[in-house]
């Protein structure tokens, strides 16, 4: 800004005599009169022409001088022409054929791109601080309205790409703006922001919605949830996760919680892709290694662990986990196992216990003998998946075999034969799948893991059968449904 119209301190010092005579007092009064006109006395058009040259930091500091100036700045920010200066990290597109996302800024006739994400992060962080300072003396509802108004000044041109980068910047701007607010104030702010996407999120959470039927909507909602509720400081992540639940699933319905968790944490192979979320990977593609499993499921596994620690009731969370592994349809056993491995041994035990209880409840409801093997199918598939993925991840299979023994200990004696039959049926089916794809490199790689599992399980079960045949059973086993002492001991890792 040009300050040449203001007298310099040196010129004032030369003109004034700092004595106590009346003439000197009169001179000092006349010199002070030069300072009686301030920015607040300028016409709004003149003030706007000054503000347009100020950067975001200076605008924020100027807004802290007085309420009048802060209100003038907010009036200035409402103009469509200021958008390019607010989003200085966006550059005009020189060629109509330029690839990548295109943005519209305010009333500008040009298209813009956000090519430098590091500069964009700095830009949106400064924007959040500026709006925080300019609105700090206003009531919370007006502050939120002003903040939301700034977000509406940049829009993604439909059909030019993913909104991932824009949502990432909006999330950074939002959390910078509300930094230091109380939890209740932050939740009110989040609820207001969520009004923009509430209908879309609610639609996806309905049980009748088919995942993959509207890829762009799912991707847009996923990016919104991820960057407003999950891409936060680790110490605040659980609080924001619970806020997301409170806003979108106030009734805590387990199916909706599972859908919401999967939607917010689902991985996207190409950040700028508009194809959508790779839902089919959960039903068709087994992770080749631990790195791939981490890419898919590490975030949701961490969130489940945190929720279990918070609730102190793992059994309730296992219902949510069981819903997660059915989004959008029931996962492959190996993918279920991958998630369980990342959740850790303790929660893996809890989930297997949950499946055992579910199977026993079905047995009580449907006591027909021919249904026993079917009832144990899901349990045996998950156990086999754990053994296979443990081998694929180059870890000791013995750890997961101990989980197998723990499950056997929970199955009453009359139902163990159907359980073992279901287990061997799962193994046989896996072998058939490998044989059918004999020329597939993936199938060839799977043979070693299946043989390792068959060797271990076959050897252990054969040894147990021989030992049990030699030793008479204790009389109490039939009554209690327990297992023999030689096989009931569980070795902890």
N, C-alpha and C positions, 0 to 999 in steps of 0.2 A: 504494500500500500504506500502511496506517495504522501509523506508527512511534511512536504515543503511549505504548506500553508500555515504550519504552526511555528511560532518564533522559537529559536534555539535558546537553550539555557544561557549560553555565553552572551547572546545579544541582550537578554533581559538583565543579566548582571551588569553589563556596561551601561545600560540606560538608567538603572536604578541606583540610588544612594541609600544604603541600609542604615541611615541615621534615624533620629527620632523627630525631625522637624515636620511641620504640617505639610510642607511641599513634598517631602519624601513619602509621607503616608498617602498623599493624593496620587503621586506617581505609581505607588504600589497598587492602589485600588484600580487605576486605569489599566495597568498591566494584567491584573487578575481578571479583568473583564474580558480579556482575550480568550479565557478558558471557560466562559459560561456556556458556550454552545457545545453540545455533545452529539454523538451519533444518534441519540434518541430524538433529537430535534430535527433530523433530516427527513425529507419526504420519503415515503416507502420506496418509490422508484429509485431515488438516489442511493438509499441504503442497500437495495438489492444489487445495484451496480457495483457496490463495494464488496458485498458478501460473496459475489460470484468469483472473486479473486482469492478468497481465503481457502486454505486447506481444511480438512476435516478436524484436525486437532485444534486449529485456531478457532474454528466455528464453535467447538465445544467449550473452549475457554471463554470465548466472548459471551456465550449463553449463560455463563455463571456470574457475569457482572451484575445483571439485574433481571427482574422478571419481565420488564418491558422489552429488553433486548432479546431475551429468550423467546418471547412470544413473536417478535419480529422475525427471528430466525426460523421458527416453525412455520410461519406464514410463507416465508421464502422457500422453504423446503417443499411446500405443497405444489409449487409450480413444476410443470412437466419439463421445462427446459433445463432444470438443474440436474436431472438424472445423470448425464454423462460425467459431471464433475463429482457426483457422489460415488459413482462406480468407475473410478479412474483406472481400475485394472482391466476394464473391458476396452478393447480397441476396435475401431471401425473396420469392417471387412472391405478390402480393396477390390476383391474379385467376387463375382456372383457365384463362381464355381468352387469357392473355398469349402473344404470339407470340415465337418465337425458341427457342434451345436451353435445355433445362432440365437442371439438375444435382442429384444427390443427394449430400449431404454426410454422411459417417459414418452414425451411427444416427439422424439427424434425420428426422422425419416430413414435413418441409417440402420443397418444390421451390425451387431457387435459380436465379438468372440472373447472368451476368457481363456487365453492361451497360457498364461503364467499363473499357476495355482499358488505359488509361494507369494506372489504379489497380491493375488486375490484374497488370500488369508489375511494379510496385513490390511488390505483395504476394508474388508468386512469387520475386522476387529476394531479398526479405527472408527468405522461407522457406528458400531455398537457403543463405543465409549462416548462418541459425540452425542448420540441420541440420549444416552444416560444422563449426560451433563445438562443438555438443553431442556430436558423434561423433568429434572429432579425436583422442582418445586410444584409440580402439577399433581393432581389426584391420580391414583393408579389407573383407573379406567381410561383417562385421557392420555396417560403415558403409553399405555398399550395401543391405543388407537393410532397415536402418532408413529409409534414403532412399526405397526403393521402397515401404515400408509407408505413408509419407505420401502418395505418389501414389495409392495405392489408396483413400484416404479421400474422393476426389471422383470421381464417375462421371457420364458423360453419359447421360441417359435416352434409351433407344433410340427412334428414330423422331421425335425432336424437332428434329433438325437435324444439321449437319456438326460433326465433332470438330476442326475447324481451330483455333479459338481455344484449346481445351483442349490440343491438341498443341503449339501455339505457346508456351503458358505452361509446359507440362511441359519443353519443350526449354530454355527460359530457366532454369527451376529446376535442371535437370540440369547444364547447363554452369556455372552459378553454384556448384553444390555441388562439382564436380570441378576447379574453377579451381586452377591451381598443381600439379596432379598430373603425374607423369611420363607419357610417351606410353604406356608399357606398362600403367600403372595405369588410365589413361583408356580404353584399348582394352578392358581387362577389365570396366570399368564399363559400357561400351557393349554388350559382348556379353551381359551380364546383363540389361540393359534390353531388348535385341533378342529375348530369349527370349519376351517377351510377344507378339511379332508375327512370329516366325521362320516359323511354319507358313504364314501368309498370304502373306508375301513369297515364300517358296519355291514356293508354288502358282502365283503369278502369273508367276514366271520360267520355268516349264516351257514347252517349245516347243508343247505341246498346248493350253495355256490360251488361250482366246479373249478378247481385251480387249473390255470392254463387257458381258461376260456376268454380272458381279457388281459393279455400279457402286459400291455402298456400301463393299464391301471394298476396291476399288481406291482410292477416295477416302480412306478411313481410312489405308491403308498409305502412300499418297502424302503425306499430311499428316505422318505419323510420320517418314518418311525425310527429308522436307524440313526439318522443324524440329529434328531431332536431329543431322543430318549436314551440312546445307547452310546453314541460317540461323545462321551463326557468323561471327566476325570474319574479314575477308578474309585475314589472314595465316595463319589456321588452316584455311581452307576446303579446301585441297588435301589436308592431312593427314587431315581427317575424311572426305573423299571416298574416299581410299585405305583408310581404316578400314572404311567401308561396303562397299567391294569385297571386302576381306579377310574380312568376316563373312558376306556373302551369296553371293559368287562366289569362293570360295577357289581354284577351278580356273582362273579367268580365262577361262572360255568366252566367246567374242566375242558370241554371240547373247544370252546372259544379261546380259552387261555392257551391251549396247545397250538391252535391256528395262529394266534397273535404272536406267540414266541417264534414259530417257524417263519412267519412272514417277515418279522423284524430282523431275524438273524440269518436268513437264507443267503447263500453265497451266489455271486454272479461272476462268471469267468471273465467277461469283458466288461469293464466299468462303464464303457460308453455304448454298449450294445443296446439295441431296442428290441431284441428278440424276446426278452423276458427272462424269468427265473427258470433254472434248469430243474424243475420239479421231478422229471422222470429219472434223474440220476438216483434218487432215493429208492426207486422201484426196479431199476434196471442195471445200474453200474456199481460194482463193488470197488471200494478204494484199493488202489494198487499197493499203497504203502501208508505208513503213519502220517507222512506229510500231507497226502491227499485227504486223509480222514480229518486231520487238523483244520485244513482249509474249509472243509464242509461243516464240521460239527464242533469245533473247539469253543466258539463263542457261546453257543446254546448250552454246551456242557458246563461252562463256567457259571452261566446264569442260573442253571438248575442247582448247582452246588451251593451258590450263594442263597438261593431261595430256601433250600433245605436247612441251611445253617440258621437262617432267620426264623423260619417257622418252628424248628425243633421237632417237626413231625414228618419224617421221611415217608410214612405210609400215604399221607395225603398227596404229597408231591409225586408219588409213583403213578397215581391216576393221571396226573398231567403229563408225565413222561409217556405213559401208554397212549395218550392222545397225540402227542408229538410224533411218535413213530407211525402214525396212521395218516399223516398229512403229506400229500393230498390223498394217497391211498396207503395201504399197509406196505411198509418198507421190506426190502430183502432182509433176511435174518442177519447177513453179514453187515448190513448198514446199521441195523439195530445194535449189533454187537460193537461196532465201531464207536457209536455214541456212548455205550456203557463203559467201554474201555477208557474213554476220555473222562467219564464221570468218576472213575476210580472204583476200587474194590468194594468199599463200604456201600456205595449206592448200587453197584452191580448186585450185591447180595440182597439189598432191599427190593430191587426190581424182580429178581428171581423169586423171592419170597412172595411178592405180589402175584406173580404168575401162578405159583403153586396154589395160593389161596383161591384164585379165580377158578383154577381147574377143579379143586376139591368142591367148590360151591356148585359147579356144573354137575359134578358126579352125584352130589346129594339131590340135585333137581332132576337129573336124568340118569337113573341107576342102571339103565340097560347096558349089558355087557358089551355089545357091539360098538357102543359109542366111546368106550374108554380110550382107545388109541387115538381117535380124532380129538378128544378133549385135551390130550397131552401133546398134540402136534405143535402148537405154538411154543410151549415150554421147551420141547426137544429141539425145535428149529433154532431158538435163541441160544441154547447151550452149545449146539454144533457151531453156530456162527461165532460164538466166543472162542471156541477152540481153534477154529480156522483162522480167525483174524489175529489171534495171539501168535499163531505160527507165521502168518503173513507179515506181521509187524516185527518178526524176529525176536519174539519174547518167549519166555518159558511157558510151555503148554501146561506144565504141572500146576501153575497157579489157577488156571481155569478148570483143570480137572478137580481141584478141591471144591470149586463151586458146584461141580457135578455131584460130588459126594454129599455136599450139604443138601442139595435138592433131594437126593435119594433118601436122606435121613428124614425129610419132611413128608415124603409120600408114604401113606399107610401100607403095610405089608400086602394086603389083598390087591392093591393097585400097582404094585411094582412091576409085575410082568407086563401089563399094558404100557407102562411108562418105558421100560426097556425096549419093547417092541416099537414104540413110537420113535425112540432114539435111533434104533437101527434102520427104521424106515427113512428117517431124515438123511442118514448117511448114505443109504442106497440111492435115494433120489439125487443127492449131490453127485454121486458117482455116475449116474445115468446122464446127468446134464453135462458132465465133463466128456463122457464118451461120445455124446451126440455132436459135440463141437471139437472133435479130435484134431482137426486141422487148424483150429483157432489158437494163436499163441497164448491167449489168456487161459484157455482150457489146459494147455500143456503146463503152464506155470502153476495151475491149481492142483495138478495131480500130486505133486510133492507134499503140499499142505494136507490134502485129504488122506494120503497114505500115512503121514505122521500122526494124524488124529486117530485113524483106524488102528494103527499099531499100538498107540498108547491106551486107548479105550478098550480095545480087544484084549490086550494083555492084562490090564487091571481087572476087568470084569471076569475074565477066565480064572485068574488067580483067586479072586474073591469067591467065585462059585465053588472052586475046589476046596478052599478052606472051610467054607460054610457047610459043604457036604460032609466033611470029616467031623465037624463039631456039632453036637446037638444044640438046638435052639433053646434059649431060656424060656420058661413058661410064660413069662410076662410079656414077651414080644407080641403075641397074638392079641393081648388085651390092650396094650399101649400103642401098638402100631409103630414102635421104635425099630431101630436096626441093631444088629449084633454089635457087641462091644468092640470087636475087632475092626469094625468098619464105621463106627459112629464117632470116632475121634476126629476132630477137625484141626488140622495144623494151620496156624495163622502164618501169613507170609512174613 
